[in-house]
Amino acid sequence: MEKIDYKPRSVRELLTEMKNTSDLMVDLAYTTVLFESKELADIVHRLEARMDELMYTIRIMAAVAARNVKEARKITGILQVASAAEAISNATGDIADLVRRGMRIHPVIHNALRAADEKVVKVKVASGSVLAGKRLHELRLPSTLGVWVLAMKRKKEWTVAPTRETQLLVGDELVARGPWHGVKTLGEMAGTRIDAYTPTKELEPICNELAEMRDLSSVMVDLAYSSILLGSREVAEEVREIEEDFDKLNYKLWLDTLTVAARLESDVHRLNSVLQMVKCMEKISDAADSIVDVVLRGVELHPVFAKALGEAEEKISRVEISKRSKMVGKTLGELNLWATMGIYVLFIKRGRQYIIDPGRDVKIRAGDLAMVRGSFYGVEKFKKEAG
């Protein structure tokens, strides 16, 4: 194993990079399978190596901080987070390996990834595109469209998580995620036509269950890290609730897949790819739950970590929309929350349904539970207007 140099870093900076890298790995792993791209699979594995470096660093920091048994007990929580991060990293690598090993991917997986609320697309910047020559910060894709560029290919070179200063050129190929309206608009701006997903009846229950599990696993990772970074028990409890829903879906999907396999013996090899995918998703879900366990059990952190994690400049909160709220009946596009409050909606829970990464056309209803993230002022203002 290649030796990793230890460089002292801020705890918050380190955990934030771990969160961002984990989020990116999950998104790119699913994208790898959707497009069956060995190039993207290689990128996932490069990110896995980066996660190894980050986890090595945080474990060294923990070891340095523990000067006696009492202090050693206080670093167990941060080590639990590191172990969970490693599990997420390994699981995404396993998803990418489905493509690297040339496993026959069942069409229901492709359909499920297209049916998920959070869309992932590949677009190419055409000649005459409004994107050409613009830097990412000039386009304001996250705030205006809810779209994030995950990676960019220029000629034969890939750039992962391009910065806000990255300039787009004709011929660049972008991998981006966001709600349907957002990615469709990005395609129009790039000069690439993106067709809406048309649901198929083939293995419909499996497709729906897999799509929902894809969405839930992604949001769980984001929220789990956020619960640690923001010290939020409220967010941790939400992850635990989502994990329970995920487990129910997991049980049902295994049963449905095995039932189909018994009926369609000729399709067993491709159906195996479904179960392999679900197994990896389950590992991601369990790891996210392990992260929030630190918050829910009230594990006392070592002062070095506790102080750094108490310096959050943002807030994340679950807010119920009352029937008296003026927001009821308005779309997220009309509310323009990013511009007016400096916040964005991670998901909306409507009864038993989760709307992940809701687009501009989603209407707010009385009784909706919105998970919002942004500045302290913005979140508090949203709470007031939701009540």
Short mmCIF file of the C-alpha atoms (twelve columns), coordinates in Angstrom:
data_MODEL
# 
_entry.id   MODEL 
# 
loop_
_atom_site.group_PDB 
_atom_site.id 
_atom_site.type_symbol 
_atom_site.label_atom_id 
_atom_site.label_alt_id 
_atom_site.label_comp_id 
_atom_site.label_asym_id 
_atom_site.label_seq_id 
_atom_site.Cartn_x 
_atom_site.Cartn_y 
_atom_site.Cartn_z 
_atom_site.pdbx_PDB_model_num 
ATOM 1   C CA . MET A 1   0.000   0.000   0.000   1 
ATOM 2   C CA . GLU A 2   1.301   3.446   -0.944  1 
ATOM 3   C CA . LYS A 3   2.363   5.533   2.044   1 
ATOM 4   C CA . ILE A 4   0.025   8.467   2.789   1 
ATOM 5   C CA . ASP A 5   1.601   11.643  4.163   1 
ATOM 6   C CA . TYR A 6   -0.119  13.167  7.193   1 
ATOM 7   C CA . LYS A 7   -0.896  16.879  6.928   1 
ATOM 8   C CA . PRO A 8   -2.665  18.593  9.855   1 
ATOM 9   C CA . ARG A 9   -6.023  20.068  8.833   1 
ATOM 10  C CA . SER A 10  -9.110  21.681  10.321  1 
ATOM 11  C CA . VAL A 11  -11.574 19.057  11.553  1 
ATOM 12  C CA . ARG A 12  -14.503 20.892  9.968   1 
ATOM 13  C CA . GLU A 13  -12.637 21.230  6.666   1 
ATOM 14  C CA . LEU A 14  -11.759 17.538  6.737   1 
ATOM 15  C CA . LEU A 15  -15.295 16.325  7.503   1 
ATOM 16  C CA . THR A 16  -16.761 18.708  4.921   1 
ATOM 17  C CA . GLU A 17  -14.488 17.254  2.247   1 
ATOM 18  C CA . MET A 18  -15.447 13.743  3.366   1 
ATOM 19  C CA . LYS A 19  -19.130 14.681  3.041   1 
ATOM 20  C CA . ASN A 20  -18.684 16.272  -0.388  1 
ATOM 21  C CA . THR A 21  -16.600 13.350  -1.634  1 
ATOM 22  C CA . SER A 22  -19.126 10.803  -0.351  1 
ATOM 23  C CA . ASP A 23  -22.021 12.699  -1.978  1 
ATOM 24  C CA . LEU A 24  -20.098 12.834  -5.243  1 
ATOM 25  C CA . MET A 25  -19.159 9.142   -5.121  1 
ATOM 26  C CA . VAL A 26  -22.766 8.074   -4.591  1 
ATOM 27  C CA . ASP A 27  -24.002 10.195  -7.504  1 
ATOM 28  C CA . LEU A 28  -21.199 9.105   -9.832  1 
ATOM 29  C CA . ALA A 29  -21.581 5.424   -8.903  1 
ATOM 30  C CA . TYR A 30  -25.224 5.473   -9.967  1 
ATOM 31  C CA . THR A 31  -24.275 7.449   -13.092 1 
ATOM 32  C CA . THR A 32  -21.641 4.815   -13.912 1 
ATOM 33  C CA . VAL A 33  -24.316 2.116   -13.971 1 
ATOM 34  C CA . LEU A 34  -26.867 4.266   -15.816 1 
ATOM 35  C CA . PHE A 35  -24.465 4.908   -18.710 1 
ATOM 36  C CA . GLU A 36  -22.396 1.726   -18.180 1 
ATOM 37  C CA . SER A 37  -19.275 3.895   -18.363 1 
ATOM 38  C CA . LYS A 38  -15.942 2.355   -17.436 1 
ATOM 39  C CA . GLU A 39  -14.412 5.852   -17.481 1 
ATOM 40  C CA . LEU A 40  -16.776 6.988   -14.732 1 
ATOM 41  C CA . ALA A 41  -16.145 3.729   -12.864 1 
ATOM 42  C CA . ASP A 42  -12.433 4.597   -12.827 1 
ATOM 43  C CA . ILE A 43  -13.263 8.061   -11.451 1 
ATOM 44  C CA . VAL A 44  -15.265 6.494   -8.611  1 
ATOM 45  C CA . HIS A 45  -12.240 4.392   -7.714  1 
ATOM 46  C CA . ARG A 46  -9.964  7.436   -7.789  1 
ATOM 47  C CA . LEU A 47  -12.341 9.122   -5.356  1 
ATOM 48  C CA . GLU A 48  -12.270 5.960   -3.228  1 
ATOM 49  C CA . ALA A 49  -8.492  6.369   -2.958  1 
ATOM 50  C CA . ARG A 50  -8.999  10.010  -1.940  1 
ATOM 51  C CA . MET A 51  -11.422 8.906   0.785   1 
ATOM 52  C CA . ASP A 52  -8.762  6.508   2.072   1 
ATOM 53  C CA . GLU A 53  -6.432  9.498   2.500   1 
ATOM 54  C CA . LEU A 54  -9.092  11.541  4.316   1 
ATOM 55  C CA . MET A 55  -9.942  8.690   6.673   1 
ATOM 56  C CA . TYR A 56  -6.251  8.077   7.376   1 
ATOM 57  C CA . THR A 57  -5.892  11.751  8.299   1 
ATOM 58  C CA . ILE A 58  -8.883  11.818  10.642  1 
ATOM 59  C CA . ARG A 59  -7.722  8.645   12.397  1 
ATOM 60  C CA . ILE A 60  -4.264  10.152  12.925  1 
ATOM 61  C CA . MET A 61  -5.901  13.297  14.336  1 
ATOM 62  C CA . ALA A 62  -7.945  11.154  16.708  1 
ATOM 63  C CA . ALA A 63  -4.869  9.229   17.843  1 
ATOM 64  C CA . VAL A 64  -2.922  12.439  18.472  1 
ATOM 65  C CA . ALA A 65  -5.816  13.943  20.457  1 
ATOM 66  C CA . ALA A 66  -6.141  10.960  22.806  1 
ATOM 67  C CA . ARG A 67  -3.637  11.445  25.613  1 
ATOM 68  C CA . ASN A 68  -5.330  9.185   28.165  1 
ATOM 69  C CA . VAL A 69  -8.192  6.671   28.537  1 
ATOM 70  C CA . LYS A 70  -10.788 9.366   29.272  1 
ATOM 71  C CA . GLU A 71  -9.914  11.280  26.119  1 
ATOM 72  C CA . ALA A 72  -9.725  8.040   24.126  1 
ATOM 73  C CA . ARG A 73  -13.386 7.377   24.965  1 
ATOM 74  C CA . LYS A 74  -14.283 10.774  23.518  1 
ATOM 75  C CA . ILE A 75  -12.786 10.011  20.119  1 
ATOM 76  C CA . THR A 76  -14.854 6.849   19.566  1 
ATOM 77  C CA . GLY A 77  -17.651 8.885   17.979  1 
ATOM 78  C CA . ILE A 78  -15.428 10.474  15.353  1 
ATOM 79  C CA . LEU A 79  -13.839 7.087   14.607  1 
ATOM 80  C CA . GLN A 80  -17.345 5.647   14.122  1 
ATOM 81  C CA . VAL A 81  -17.996 8.383   11.557  1 
ATOM 82  C CA . ALA A 82  -14.722 7.521   9.804   1 
ATOM 83  C CA . SER A 83  -15.635 3.816   9.661   1 
ATOM 84  C CA . ALA A 84  -19.069 4.656   8.247   1 
ATOM 85  C CA . ALA A 85  -17.473 6.922   5.639   1 
ATOM 86  C CA . GLU A 86  -15.224 4.021   4.648   1 
ATOM 87  C CA . ALA A 87  -18.276 1.755   4.269   1 
ATOM 88  C CA . ILE A 88  -19.980 4.294   1.968   1 
ATOM 89  C CA . SER A 89  -16.794 4.597   -0.074  1 
ATOM 90  C CA . ASN A 90  -16.456 0.814   -0.420  1 
ATOM 91  C CA . ALA A 91  -20.117 0.412   -1.381  1 
ATOM 92  C CA . THR A 92  -19.882 2.983   -4.175  1 
ATOM 93  C CA . GLY A 93  -16.737 1.245   -5.415  1 
ATOM 94  C CA . ASP A 94  -18.686 -2.019  -5.506  1 
ATOM 95  C CA . ILE A 95  -21.444 -0.360  -7.569  1 
ATOM 96  C CA . ALA A 96  -18.849 0.906   -10.049 1 
ATOM 97  C CA . ASP A 97  -17.368 -2.592  -10.184 1 
ATOM 98  C CA . LEU A 98  -20.610 -3.921  -11.667 1 
ATOM 99  C CA . VAL A 99  -19.572 -2.068  -14.824 1 
ATOM 100 C CA . ARG A 100 -15.833 -2.677  -14.530 1 
ATOM 101 C CA . ARG A 101 -16.426 -6.428  -14.286 1 
ATOM 102 C CA . GLY A 102 -18.720 -6.356  -17.305 1 
ATOM 103 C CA . MET A 103 -21.749 -7.628  -15.389 1 
ATOM 104 C CA . ARG A 104 -24.927 -7.750  -17.460 1 
ATOM 105 C CA . ILE A 105 -26.996 -4.836  -16.132 1 
ATOM 106 C CA . HIS A 106 -30.729 -5.522  -16.149 1 
ATOM 107 C CA . PRO A 107 -32.813 -2.875  -18.010 1 
ATOM 108 C CA . VAL A 108 -34.938 -2.363  -14.888 1 
ATOM 109 C CA . ILE A 109 -31.901 -0.742  -13.229 1 
ATOM 110 C CA . HIS A 110 -31.555 1.746   -16.087 1 
ATOM 111 C CA . ASN A 111 -35.296 2.457   -15.923 1 
ATOM 112 C CA . ALA A 112 -35.165 2.939   -12.144 1 
ATOM 113 C CA . LEU A 113 -32.237 5.363   -12.316 1 
ATOM 114 C CA . ARG A 114 -34.088 7.378   -14.965 1 
ATOM 115 C CA . ALA A 115 -37.315 7.294   -12.939 1 
ATOM 116 C CA . ALA A 116 -35.663 8.586   -9.743  1 
ATOM 117 C CA . ASP A 117 -36.562 12.130  -8.636  1 
ATOM 118 C CA . GLU A 118 -32.934 13.217  -8.833  1 
ATOM 119 C CA . LYS A 119 -31.976 13.058  -12.504 1 
ATOM 120 C CA . VAL A 120 -28.445 12.582  -13.810 1 
ATOM 121 C CA . VAL A 121 -27.639 13.526  -17.406 1 
ATOM 122 C CA . LYS A 122 -24.720 13.809  -19.782 1 
ATOM 123 C CA . VAL A 123 -24.749 16.854  -22.052 1 
ATOM 124 C CA . LYS A 124 -22.255 18.102  -24.615 1 
ATOM 125 C CA . VAL A 125 -21.621 21.823  -25.115 1 
ATOM 126 C CA . ALA A 126 -22.451 22.442  -28.769 1 
ATOM 127 C CA . SER A 127 -21.211 25.211  -31.030 1 
ATOM 128 C CA . GLY A 128 -23.307 28.322  -30.393 1 
ATOM 129 C CA . SER A 129 -24.336 27.151  -26.922 1 
ATOM 130 C CA . VAL A 130 -24.921 29.876  -24.317 1 
ATOM 131 C CA . LEU A 131 -22.706 27.817  -21.991 1 
ATOM 132 C CA . ALA A 132 -19.609 28.184  -24.177 1 
ATOM 133 C CA . GLY A 133 -17.062 30.601  -22.775 1 
ATOM 134 C CA . LYS A 134 -18.914 31.016  -19.463 1 
ATOM 135 C CA . ARG A 135 -17.504 30.183  -16.054 1 
ATOM 136 C CA . LEU A 136 -19.701 28.045  -13.808 1 
ATOM 137 C CA . HIS A 137 -20.228 30.820  -11.262 1 
ATOM 138 C CA . GLU A 138 -21.573 33.079  -14.037 1 
ATOM 139 C CA . LEU A 139 -24.205 30.488  -14.969 1 
ATOM 140 C CA . ARG A 140 -25.512 30.124  -11.379 1 
ATOM 141 C CA . LEU A 141 -26.855 26.661  -12.182 1 
ATOM 142 C CA . PRO A 142 -27.423 25.556  -8.543  1 
ATOM 143 C CA . SER A 143 -29.382 28.655  -7.536  1 
ATOM 144 C CA . THR A 144 -31.410 29.100  -10.734 1 
ATOM 145 C CA . LEU A 145 -31.955 25.514  -11.913 1 
ATOM 146 C CA . GLY A 146 -31.072 23.373  -8.897  1 
ATOM 147 C CA . VAL A 147 -28.445 21.688  -11.081 1 
ATOM 148 C CA . TRP A 148 -24.914 20.718  -10.020 1 
ATOM 149 C CA . VAL A 149 -22.117 19.751  -12.395 1 
ATOM 150 C CA . LEU A 150 -20.511 16.581  -11.024 1 
ATOM 151 C CA . ALA A 151 -17.792 16.083  -13.614 1 
ATOM 152 C CA . MET A 152 -16.580 17.422  -16.937 1 
ATOM 153 C CA . LYS A 153 -14.755 15.699  -19.787 1 
ATOM 154 C CA . ARG A 154 -12.573 17.827  -22.087 1 
ATOM 155 C CA . LYS A 155 -11.089 15.801  -24.929 1 
ATOM 156 C CA . LYS A 156 -9.841  12.747  -22.995 1 
ATOM 157 C CA . GLU A 157 -9.365  14.362  -19.592 1 
ATOM 158 C CA . TRP A 158 -11.952 14.272  -16.796 1 
ATOM 159 C CA . THR A 159 -12.310 16.974  -14.144 1 
ATOM 160 C CA . VAL A 160 -14.229 15.875  -11.053 1 
ATOM 161 C CA . ALA A 161 -16.286 18.478  -9.190  1 
ATOM 162 C CA . PRO A 162 -15.186 21.422  -11.362 1 
ATOM 163 C CA . THR A 163 -14.800 24.682  -9.448  1 
ATOM 164 C CA . ARG A 164 -16.878 27.820  -9.845  1 
ATOM 165 C CA . GLU A 165 -14.026 29.307  -11.908 1 
ATOM 166 C CA . THR A 166 -14.077 26.480  -14.465 1 
ATOM 167 C CA . GLN A 167 -14.747 27.845  -17.943 1 
ATOM 168 C CA . LEU A 168 -16.863 25.755  -20.305 1 
ATOM 169 C CA . LEU A 169 -15.756 25.267  -23.902 1 
ATOM 170 C CA . VAL A 170 -17.406 23.892  -27.022 1 
ATOM 171 C CA . GLY A 171 -17.057 20.110  -26.998 1 
ATOM 172 C CA . ASP A 172 -16.982 19.779  -23.203 1 
ATOM 173 C CA . GLU A 173 -19.091 16.894  -21.917 1 
ATOM 174 C CA . LEU A 174 -20.817 17.543  -18.601 1 
ATOM 175 C CA . VAL A 175 -22.269 15.082  -16.098 1 
ATOM 176 C CA . ALA A 176 -24.870 16.931  -14.030 1 
ATOM 177 C CA . ARG A 177 -27.611 16.164  -11.529 1 
ATOM 178 C CA . GLY A 178 -30.789 17.939  -10.540 1 
ATOM 179 C CA . PRO A 179 -34.579 17.926  -10.911 1 
ATOM 180 C CA . TRP A 180 -36.144 17.150  -14.300 1 
ATOM 181 C CA . HIS A 181 -36.936 20.777  -15.156 1 
ATOM 182 C CA . GLY A 182 -33.385 21.839  -14.310 1 
ATOM 183 C CA . VAL A 183 -31.512 19.176  -16.294 1 
ATOM 184 C CA . LYS A 184 -33.873 19.644  -19.254 1 
ATOM 185 C CA . THR A 185 -33.093 23.376  -19.273 1 
ATOM 186 C CA . LEU A 186 -29.360 22.647  -18.984 1 
ATOM 187 C CA . GLY A 187 -29.657 20.381  -22.036 1 
ATOM 188 C CA . GLU A 188 -31.357 23.164  -23.994 1 
ATOM 189 C CA . MET A 189 -28.614 25.605  -22.975 1 
ATOM 190 C CA . ALA A 190 -25.927 23.130  -24.050 1 
ATOM 191 C CA . GLY A 191 -27.616 22.224  -27.316 1 
ATOM 192 C CA . THR A 192 -28.393 18.647  -26.246 1 
ATOM 193 C CA . ARG A 193 -31.921 17.282  -26.369 1 
ATOM 194 C CA . ILE A 194 -32.938 15.422  -23.211 1 
ATOM 195 C CA . ASP A 195 -36.092 13.366  -23.501 1 
ATOM 196 C CA . ALA A 196 -38.385 12.793  -20.548 1 
ATOM 197 C CA . TYR A 197 -38.407 9.311   -19.056 1 
ATOM 198 C CA . THR A 198 -41.411 7.265   -20.162 1 
ATOM 199 C CA . PRO A 199 -42.377 4.661   -17.520 1 
ATOM 200 C CA . THR A 200 -42.551 1.067   -18.696 1 
ATOM 201 C CA . LYS A 201 -44.720 -1.718  -17.332 1 
ATOM 202 C CA . GLU A 202 -41.859 -4.228  -17.333 1 
ATOM 203 C CA . LEU A 203 -41.103 -5.203  -13.720 1 
ATOM 204 C CA . GLU A 204 -42.839 -1.996  -12.611 1 
ATOM 205 C CA . PRO A 205 -42.830 -2.715  -8.832  1 
ATOM 206 C CA . ILE A 206 -39.069 -3.439  -8.860  1 
ATOM 207 C CA . CYS A 207 -38.419 -0.311  -10.937 1 
ATOM 208 C CA . ASN A 208 -40.379 1.917   -8.542  1 
ATOM 209 C CA . GLU A 209 -38.808 0.418   -5.433  1 
ATOM 210 C CA . LEU A 210 -35.299 0.696   -6.848  1 
ATOM 211 C CA . ALA A 211 -35.867 4.314   -7.929  1 
ATOM 212 C CA . GLU A 212 -37.039 5.296   -4.467  1 
ATOM 213 C CA . MET A 213 -34.136 3.500   -2.802  1 
ATOM 214 C CA . ARG A 214 -31.709 5.334   -5.087  1 
ATOM 215 C CA . ASP A 215 -33.160 8.694   -4.021  1 
ATOM 216 C CA . LEU A 216 -33.307 7.823   -0.326  1 
ATOM 217 C CA . SER A 217 -29.749 6.473   -0.162  1 
ATOM 218 C CA . SER A 218 -28.377 9.703   -1.663  1 
ATOM 219 C CA . VAL A 219 -30.268 12.023  0.661   1 
ATOM 220 C CA . MET A 220 -29.381 9.882   3.693   1 
ATOM 221 C CA . VAL A 221 -25.661 10.363  3.080   1 
ATOM 222 C CA . ASP A 222 -26.066 14.131  2.732   1 
ATOM 223 C CA . LEU A 223 -28.221 14.415  5.858   1 
ATOM 224 C CA . ALA A 224 -26.096 12.049  7.941   1 
ATOM 225 C CA . TYR A 225 -22.923 14.108  7.491   1 
ATOM 226 C CA . SER A 226 -24.945 17.290  8.010   1 
ATOM 227 C CA . SER A 227 -26.245 15.999  11.349  1 
ATOM 228 C CA . ILE A 228 -22.618 15.665  12.531  1 
ATOM 229 C CA . LEU A 229 -21.359 18.924  11.019  1 
ATOM 230 C CA . LEU A 230 -24.308 20.917  12.391  1 
ATOM 231 C CA . GLY A 231 -24.775 18.918  15.585  1 
ATOM 232 C CA . SER A 232 -28.438 18.481  14.703  1 
ATOM 233 C CA . ARG A 233 -30.451 15.802  16.480  1 
ATOM 234 C CA . GLU A 234 -33.465 16.813  14.381  1 
ATOM 235 C CA . VAL A 235 -31.644 15.905  11.161  1 
ATOM 236 C CA . ALA A 236 -30.304 12.687  12.701  1 
ATOM 237 C CA . GLU A 237 -33.840 11.633  13.638  1 
ATOM 238 C CA . GLU A 238 -34.952 12.263  10.041  1 
ATOM 239 C CA . VAL A 239 -32.208 9.963   8.755   1 
ATOM 240 C CA . ARG A 240 -33.308 7.259   11.189  1 
ATOM 241 C CA . GLU A 241 -36.907 7.579   9.921   1 
ATOM 242 C CA . ILE A 242 -35.772 7.383   6.302   1 
ATOM 243 C CA . GLU A 243 -33.662 4.330   7.136   1 
ATOM 244 C CA . GLU A 244 -36.764 2.545   8.424   1 
ATOM 245 C CA . ASP A 245 -38.604 3.290   5.163   1 
ATOM 246 C CA . PHE A 246 -35.531 2.170   3.219   1 
ATOM 247 C CA . ASP A 247 -35.435 -1.155  5.062   1 
ATOM 248 C CA . LYS A 248 -39.082 -1.833  4.189   1 
ATOM 249 C CA . LEU A 249 -38.372 -1.123  0.528   1 
ATOM 250 C CA . ASN A 250 -35.261 -3.295  0.689   1 
ATOM 251 C CA . TYR A 251 -37.212 -6.283  2.022   1 
ATOM 252 C CA . LYS A 252 -39.953 -5.869  -0.582  1 
ATOM 253 C CA . LEU A 253 -37.521 -5.472  -3.465  1 
ATOM 254 C CA . TRP A 254 -35.603 -8.639  -2.584  1 
ATOM 255 C CA . LEU A 255 -38.888 -10.549 -2.384  1 
ATOM 256 C CA . ASP A 256 -40.153 -9.149  -5.698  1 
ATOM 257 C CA . THR A 257 -36.850 -9.826  -7.463  1 
ATOM 258 C CA . LEU A 258 -36.620 -13.411 -6.233  1 
ATOM 259 C CA . THR A 259 -40.241 -13.982 -7.232  1 
ATOM 260 C CA . VAL A 260 -39.498 -12.759 -10.769 1 
ATOM 261 C CA . ALA A 261 -36.320 -14.861 -10.898 1 
ATOM 262 C CA . ALA A 262 -38.320 -17.972 -10.055 1 
ATOM 263 C CA . ARG A 263 -40.743 -17.185 -12.868 1 
ATOM 264 C CA . LEU A 264 -38.187 -16.048 -15.474 1 
ATOM 265 C CA . GLU A 265 -35.330 -18.486 -15.051 1 
ATOM 266 C CA . SER A 266 -33.697 -17.315 -18.287 1 
ATOM 267 C CA . ASP A 267 -33.229 -13.814 -16.786 1 
ATOM 268 C CA . VAL A 268 -31.525 -14.857 -13.551 1 
ATOM 269 C CA . HIS A 269 -28.048 -13.612 -14.570 1 
ATOM 270 C CA . ARG A 270 -29.264 -10.089 -15.268 1 
ATOM 271 C CA . LEU A 271 -31.538 -10.064 -12.206 1 
ATOM 272 C CA . ASN A 272 -28.423 -10.808 -10.155 1 
ATOM 273 C CA . SER A 273 -27.244 -7.281  -11.047 1 
ATOM 274 C CA . VAL A 274 -30.377 -5.918  -9.349  1 
ATOM 275 C CA . LEU A 275 -29.620 -7.756  -6.110  1 
ATOM 276 C CA . GLN A 276 -25.949 -6.738  -6.232  1 
ATOM 277 C CA . MET A 277 -27.034 -3.107  -6.644  1 
ATOM 278 C CA . VAL A 278 -29.504 -3.338  -3.763  1 
ATOM 279 C CA . LYS A 279 -26.879 -4.926  -1.519  1 
ATOM 280 C CA . CYS A 280 -24.597 -1.925  -2.112  1 
ATOM 281 C CA . MET A 281 -27.461 0.522   -1.493  1 
ATOM 282 C CA . GLU A 282 -28.185 -1.234  1.802   1 
ATOM 283 C CA . LYS A 283 -24.552 -0.756  2.870   1 
ATOM 284 C CA . ILE A 284 -24.808 2.964   2.077   1 
ATOM 285 C CA . SER A 285 -28.041 3.236   4.083   1 
ATOM 286 C CA . ASP A 286 -26.595 1.351   7.060   1 
ATOM 287 C CA . ALA A 287 -23.462 3.515   7.029   1 
ATOM 288 C CA . ALA A 288 -25.526 6.720   7.039   1 
ATOM 289 C CA . ASP A 289 -27.464 5.352   10.000  1 
ATOM 290 C CA . SER A 290 -24.182 4.594   11.775  1 
ATOM 291 C CA . ILE A 291 -23.126 8.238   11.370  1 
ATOM 292 C CA . VAL A 292 -26.332 9.606   12.910  1 
ATOM 293 C CA . ASP A 293 -26.091 7.043   15.712  1 
ATOM 294 C CA . VAL A 294 -23.261 9.180   17.112  1 
ATOM 295 C CA . VAL A 295 -25.640 12.147  17.353  1 
ATOM 296 C CA . LEU A 296 -28.677 10.216  18.585  1 
ATOM 297 C CA . ARG A 297 -26.746 8.476   21.389  1 
ATOM 298 C CA . GLY A 298 -25.302 11.802  22.469  1 
ATOM 299 C CA . VAL A 299 -21.736 10.520  22.224  1 
ATOM 300 C CA . GLU A 300 -19.457 13.056  23.888  1 
ATOM 301 C CA . LEU A 301 -16.821 14.251  21.448  1 
ATOM 302 C CA . HIS A 302 -13.261 15.171  22.287  1 
ATOM 303 C CA . PRO A 303 -12.960 18.971  22.782  1 
ATOM 304 C CA . VAL A 304 -10.752 19.256  19.672  1 
ATOM 305 C CA . PHE A 305 -13.575 17.872  17.527  1 
ATOM 306 C CA . ALA A 306 -16.480 19.377  19.474  1 
ATOM 307 C CA . LYS A 307 -15.097 22.921  19.175  1 
ATOM 308 C CA . ALA A 308 -14.508 22.623  15.442  1 
ATOM 309 C CA . LEU A 309 -17.982 21.196  14.849  1 
ATOM 310 C CA . GLY A 310 -19.586 23.996  16.819  1 
ATOM 311 C CA . GLU A 311 -18.553 26.601  14.280  1 
ATOM 312 C CA . ALA A 312 -21.285 25.972  11.686  1 
ATOM 313 C CA . GLU A 313 -22.412 28.981  9.681   1 
ATOM 314 C CA . GLU A 314 -25.469 27.320  8.208   1 
ATOM 315 C CA . LYS A 315 -28.574 25.530  9.422   1 
ATOM 316 C CA . ILE A 316 -30.700 22.620  8.302   1 
ATOM 317 C CA . SER A 317 -34.192 22.023  9.599   1 
ATOM 318 C CA . ARG A 318 -37.408 20.068  9.038   1 
ATOM 319 C CA . VAL A 319 -40.364 22.444  8.703   1 
ATOM 320 C CA . GLU A 320 -44.069 21.618  8.498   1 
ATOM 321 C CA . ILE A 321 -46.179 23.817  6.214   1 
ATOM 322 C CA . SER A 322 -49.385 24.907  7.960   1 
ATOM 323 C CA . LYS A 323 -52.650 25.435  6.108   1 
ATOM 324 C CA . ARG A 324 -52.446 29.127  7.070   1 
ATOM 325 C CA . SER A 325 -49.126 29.640  5.295   1 
ATOM 326 C CA . LYS A 326 -49.086 31.961  2.272   1 
ATOM 327 C CA . MET A 327 -46.713 29.493  0.631   1 
ATOM 328 C CA . VAL A 328 -49.475 26.911  0.156   1 
ATOM 329 C CA . GLY A 329 -50.400 26.543  -3.509  1 
ATOM 330 C CA . LYS A 330 -47.255 28.261  -4.767  1 
ATOM 331 C CA . THR A 331 -44.509 26.518  -6.715  1 
ATOM 332 C CA . LEU A 332 -40.899 26.539  -5.577  1 
ATOM 333 C CA . GLY A 333 -40.141 28.533  -8.709  1 
ATOM 334 C CA . GLU A 334 -42.586 31.239  -7.634  1 
ATOM 335 C CA . LEU A 335 -41.187 31.283  -4.094  1 
ATOM 336 C CA . ASN A 336 -37.585 31.549  -5.392  1 
ATOM 337 C CA . LEU A 337 -36.277 30.625  -1.944  1 
ATOM 338 C CA . TRP A 338 -32.597 30.883  -2.823  1 
ATOM 339 C CA . ALA A 339 -32.921 34.491  -3.945  1 
ATOM 340 C CA . THR A 340 -35.356 35.597  -1.224  1 
ATOM 341 C CA . MET A 341 -34.073 33.664  1.793   1 
ATOM 342 C CA . GLY A 342 -30.759 32.069  0.844   1 
ATOM 343 C CA . ILE A 343 -32.059 28.530  1.376   1 
ATOM 344 C CA . TYR A 344 -32.940 25.515  -0.742  1 
ATOM 345 C CA . VAL A 345 -35.212 22.501  -0.249  1 
ATOM 346 C CA . LEU A 346 -33.456 19.145  0.044   1 
ATOM 347 C CA . PHE A 347 -36.690 17.177  -0.085  1 
ATOM 348 C CA . ILE A 348 -40.380 17.338  0.712   1 
ATOM 349 C CA . LYS A 349 -42.077 14.566  2.647   1 
ATOM 350 C CA . ARG A 350 -45.736 14.335  1.661   1 
ATOM 351 C CA . GLY A 351 -47.472 11.604  3.619   1 
ATOM 352 C CA . ARG A 352 -45.406 8.479   2.928   1 
ATOM 353 C CA . GLN A 353 -43.924 9.959   -0.267  1 
ATOM 354 C CA . TYR A 354 -40.511 11.629  -0.493  1 
ATOM 355 C CA . ILE A 355 -39.961 14.212  -3.237  1 
ATOM 356 C CA . ILE A 356 -36.185 14.385  -3.471  1 
ATOM 357 C CA . ASP A 357 -34.519 17.470  -4.932  1 
ATOM 358 C CA . PRO A 358 -37.892 19.020  -5.873  1 
ATOM 359 C CA . GLY A 359 -37.962 21.118  -9.041  1 
ATOM 360 C CA . ARG A 360 -39.305 24.623  -9.642  1 
ATOM 361 C CA . ASP A 361 -42.711 23.285  -10.698 1 
ATOM 362 C CA . VAL A 362 -43.420 21.470  -7.399  1 
ATOM 363 C CA . LYS A 363 -46.309 23.097  -5.517  1 
ATOM 364 C CA . ILE A 364 -46.257 23.466  -1.751  1 
ATOM 365 C CA . ARG A 365 -49.190 21.820  0.051   1 
ATOM 366 C CA . ALA A 366 -50.491 22.184  3.585   1 
ATOM 367 C CA . GLY A 367 -49.032 19.416  5.751   1 
ATOM 368 C CA . ASP A 368 -45.847 19.068  3.677   1 
ATOM 369 C CA . LEU A 369 -42.669 18.470  5.677   1 
ATOM 370 C CA . ALA A 370 -39.847 20.370  3.978   1 
ATOM 371 C CA . MET A 371 -36.198 19.732  4.825   1 
ATOM 372 C CA . VAL A 372 -34.503 23.066  4.128   1 
ATOM 373 C CA . ARG A 373 -30.881 24.124  4.279   1 
ATOM 374 C CA . GLY A 374 -29.153 27.492  4.229   1 
ATOM 375 C CA . SER A 375 -28.252 30.441  6.434   1 
ATOM 376 C CA . PHE A 376 -29.572 30.646  10.010  1 
ATOM 377 C CA . TYR A 377 -31.531 33.771  9.079   1 
ATOM 378 C CA . GLY A 378 -33.014 32.166  5.961   1 
ATOM 379 C CA . VAL A 379 -34.114 28.976  7.707   1 
ATOM 380 C CA . GLU A 380 -35.721 30.927  10.544  1 
ATOM 381 C CA . LYS A 381 -37.531 33.168  8.053   1 
ATOM 382 C CA . PHE A 382 -38.814 30.105  6.209   1 
ATOM 383 C CA . LYS A 383 -40.086 28.617  9.485   1 
ATOM 384 C CA . LYS A 384 -41.966 31.827  10.242  1 
ATOM 385 C CA . GLU A 385 -43.598 31.965  6.812   1 
ATOM 386 C CA . ALA A 386 -44.438 28.254  6.911   1 
ATOM 387 C CA . GLY A 387 -46.335 28.574  10.226  1 
# 
